[in-house]
Amino acid sequence: MAVVDPVVTQLDVKSIEVRWAAMVDNDTGGPVALPQHADKTVQVIGVFGVGGDVDLEGSTETAPASDEWGQLHDPQGTIISIGDRLPLVISENTRTIRPVIAGGDGTTLLDVVIIATARV
């Protein structure tokens, strides 16, 4: 159960990539602030262990306490709990965001990637 630091890469003047690499069962991604990038898509790449998935959490706080995170949703209002490789749009534009690997059987090895774009 580790905290995995994000790597942020500038793609162009409006877009960035945030990648939490090599996450395993019960890891939490280090939070990243993305409020200036209102359009966000998340995709998970790698091996999903049996029973494992990726929950996406957000907070309005700069340095959230453990009880100040809430699960994020897709545009249909469904909680984002990813168990496959399909990209999903993130509805909320929270100040901070992080992935959490939930469950798994010890074989989970995932990269969580967010592409975020500013509207200006």
N, C-alpha and C positions, 0 to 999 in steps of 0.2 A: 504494500500500500504506500506508494510514493506520490509525491507531487512532481509532475512533469512540466518543465518550463516550456512556454511557447516560443517558437521562432517566427518572427514577423519579417516578411519580405515585401518590399514595395514592388508592385507589378507595373504600375504606370502612375500618372499624376493623381488619379482618383481611386485606384484599387490596390488592395494589399492581400497577401495570403498569410494566414496564421496557421501554423502546423504544430500540433503536439505529436511527437514521433514516439514510436515503440511503446505505446501504452499497454499495460497488462492488467489482469484482474484486479479490481478495486483501486486502481490508480485514479488520481484526480489531476486535471490539468490546472496549471497555474493560471490565475485570472488575467485577462487582457481587456483593456479599455478600448471600446470601438464605437462610442456614441456618435462620432462624426461620420461614420460609415453606416448609413441607415439600411442599405440593401445588403443582406447577408445570406449566403448559401453554405450549408455544411454537407460534407461527404466524409464517410469513413472508409478507409482502405486497409486491407489486411485480412487477418484470420480472426473470425469470431469464434470464441470457445463455446461449447455447449452451454446454453442458458445465459450467455453474456450479451450485454447490449451497452449502448452509449447513451447516457442521459445528458441533455444540454441544459445548463443552469445559467441564470442571469441575476443581477442585482443592480439596484439604483445607487448603491454605495460604492465609494472609491476603493475602500479596503474592507469588504464585507466580513462580518463575523460568520461563524459556521451556521447560525440560524437565520441569516439574512439572504440566503439564496432561494430562488424559486425555479421550478421547471419552466422551460420555454416551450412555445407552441409553433406549429406550422400554420399557414393561412386558413386552414379548415378548422382551427381551434384544437387540434389534436396535440397532446403532449409529445414533445420530441424525445423518443426513446428508440434509438436506431439499432436495428438488428440485421441490416443488410447494407449494400453498397450504393443504394439510390441516393442522389443528392436531394436535399430538402431546403426550402426557403424558411428562414427564421422570421416570425412575425414581429416579436418585440424588439425594441431598440433600447436595451438596457445599457447602463454605463459600463458594467463589467460582465464578462461571459466566461464560462469554463465548461469543459466536458468532464464527465465522471463515468468511469467504467464500472458497470453494475453487474455483479454475478460473474459467471464464467466457471470453467472447470480446470483452469491452469494452462490452457492452450491458447488463450487470447493474446494476440499481438496486433495492435491497431495503430494507424496514424489517423488522427482527426484533423480535418482541414476545413477552414472557413475562408471563403473568398468574400471580401467585404468591399463595397464601392460607395463612395460619397456621391451625393446627388448634385453637388455644385459644379 
